[in-house]
Amino acid sequence: MGIDTKKHYTKAVLENLILDTFKNDMLIDPEHASDEAYYEALCRVTRGILSEKYKFFDAHNNARARKKVYYMSMEFLMGRSLKNSLYNLGIQDAMTAALDSLGVDIERMYALEPDAGLGNGGLGRLAACYLDAMATNELPAMGYSILYEYGIFKQRIIDGWQTETPDYWLPGGSVWLKVKPDRTVPVKFGGRIEEGWSGGHHWVNHVEYQTVYAVPHDMYVPGFDSEGVAVLRLWKAKSPGFDMEAFNRGDYVNSVGAASAAEAISKVLYPNDNHAEGKMLRLKQQYFLTAASISDIVRRHLALYGTLDNFGEKNAVQINDTHPTLAIPELMRVLLDDCGYGWDQAWRIVTDTFAYTNHTVMAEALEKWNEDIFRNLLPRIYMIVQEIDRRFCELLRETYHYDQYDIDRMRVIYDYQVRMANLAVIASHCVNGVSKLHSQIIKDSVFHDYYKLTPDKFKNVTNGIASRRWLYQSNPGLTKLLFDTIGDSWLHDMSHLGRFERFASDKQALERLAAVKKENKQRLAKYVLDASGVTLNTDSIFDVQVKRLHEYKRQHLNALHILTEYLWLKDNPNAPFVPKTYIFGAKAAPGYFLAKQIIKFICTLRDMIEGDAAVRDKLRIVFLENYSVTISELLMPASEISEQISLAGTEASGTGNMKLMLNGAITLGTLDGANIEIGEHAGSENILIFGMTTEEVDALRAAGYHPSDFIRDNYLRRALDMLSAGICNQQFPDIANSLRFNDPYMVLADFISYRDIQKKASELYTRSEGWQRMSLHNIAASGYFCADRSINDYSHYIWNL
Ligand SMILES: *Cc1c(COP(=O)(O)O)cnc(C)c1O
């Protein structure tokens, strides 16, 4: 089909392309070019190759009238693109050599790229992993999101407290973006609706609205060794210059001022994870994304087919959590108002098109918009949502004979709120959870009412990760060991990692595995030394908890346990103890005060231990600043214990757990999210499970949970007392009181079980061969958690490709 990039782009060809880019595009003499200039030239060359490749792929798909897949998400946590692009195109060696002969070190080039941090955490990274997998599986796929000028904030820890600075990523990041001004789309906000009947037809007219332009910027994501290229289309808000209507009314100042208000829409990513912030600007962002994207999808479909009658057969739109749910009433609006469809036919097209992925069962994350704000900002969309709500209530009442109490629970608009999850469930042909357990919980609780009504609508697709990014590109030592033992077919089919199982009793392979881990720990230790001046003990266990900071993820359970270990070591200075390095990385939402106090608690504990010469070589805490995709790529290969300790029933899936498993870390975790499936695949002897099950959590809550009943252990009591009284003169009354009197995530109920499994982990670690064997079983079983498999599941069970 297209060009075979691996064959065509040799060292000589690439070297010439770089030199041509300097001469013709950048007007720079390569002899005197800076590293930054080389970085730009290199990225331009790579982007050019990607854009050519995409043209072939797109034409091929259009000629075959293939169904298109759209992944709509307010977040894409892309990380860096250069290395990934070169590896997936198969030209990393040729490019390394080309740069080498120009006197440039490619590692230095990689390091210059800022992360595209257009997401908060797991949900945004999942979207990015899925683009990689969709391209690899050669699906005609596009992602849609917003071109935030500021991505997720940069975290600095000052005196133990998190401070946020803006992430202005575009200077180094924009080389990956191709602007498509001719695809600009107007999006209308506010105003009012005039409607009436003429000649038997209902007409609506939207007047006095404000227009914001959505300008697309495309990023290309190549598949691994494949013809596929996915496009991520990011919308940037642009004001029409000034507000003509306001100007005509004589309101000159506001006519110009409207410009900055309009462009504020794509200014900054909301930094909340698993927490809805009901702000009008966020609602504007959501409509901006969905209206621009629907317009773009409809335009593309009409250009190919000339009708929308077959829209639902030719397009699948996956909604990543409820954030892009407005795409549903927006497509209804286009079909009804712009294209003249009747309600029933429009509704059939819409339900055929959309599928919704739920990502959380926590109440504070379920989006509900104030009805007045919604109506004022989106008057026509509001009318359509009202009609969806009215018809759904009528269906429940007339056809299913539900009583008003049940209807009120299930309807979209109730108690002056527009409930986005209800709308997404009602209008989608499929609703999926992201792990087996989570998908079951959805059916049993959050969406139980709808499950009773339409059981077949509910499915599971367990999350997956871009395995090649975290193994092939990030762990060269393990990659080499795998090549030497089982070959390289796993790069195309991660289930082939299962062949590594045959080496579970091969002493030499196990020793090599240990050596690879040691080397990766030393690499991380060098980074920590350079960043913070602390020398890590690379013979200690590297125990890692990296993820957003949230009470449900229970970083404070981990920290509290470390404090009890410290107290025990003070009491037993000469007792045998397996040295441990606890590594944390976590951003807290800027407005989540308790989460910030937990960071301060971890850092205070770190400083206390570091100041104690008798303890610090046995026990150490490292807090990695600004946890990001790039830091995770360095960290995962060096990890030995993967802390996945959320309260059972709260973590929908987790994907950090998968990255760590792939790199041979042993999961120490609860029976929550995808941990359960990790245990099923790796074998129960190769995972360290502790804590209550979901059923036990429910039972304890029903019986009445009193955290103080669980303060039976003397060290736990002393640790809690220290939180209140002060560690190094720093008191943590909010954390202590929350744990003693409320403990919403049952830290104390799981504490003893957690302590015991930590102890068991240390014992197992002393038997090196057994530990390496556990590690090997995890690597061999991690193929299932590749995003390629997840995308196959979506293709077969949801998108009907
Ligand atoms: C994978 C990843 C996450 C998700 O981690 P969980 O442990 O699944 O919550 C968050 N942030 C970054 C930067 C990641 O790479």
The ligand as a Gaussian input file, in Angstrom:
#p B3LYP/6-31G(d) Opt

LIG

0 1
 C       -0.334000       4.991000      33.747000
 C       -0.323000       6.347000      34.319000
 C       -1.291000       6.699000      35.263000
 C       -2.324000       5.732000      35.777000
 O       -1.853000       5.133000      36.964000
 P       -2.840000       4.282000      37.905000
 O       -1.910000       3.649000      38.866000
 O       -3.530000       3.294000      37.032000
 O       -3.767000       5.259000      38.528000
 C       -1.257000       7.984000      35.787000
 N       -0.332000       8.875000      35.399000
 C        0.626000       8.558000      34.503000
 C        1.638000       9.583000      34.129000
 C        0.654000       7.291000      33.932000
 O        1.601000       7.003000      33.018000

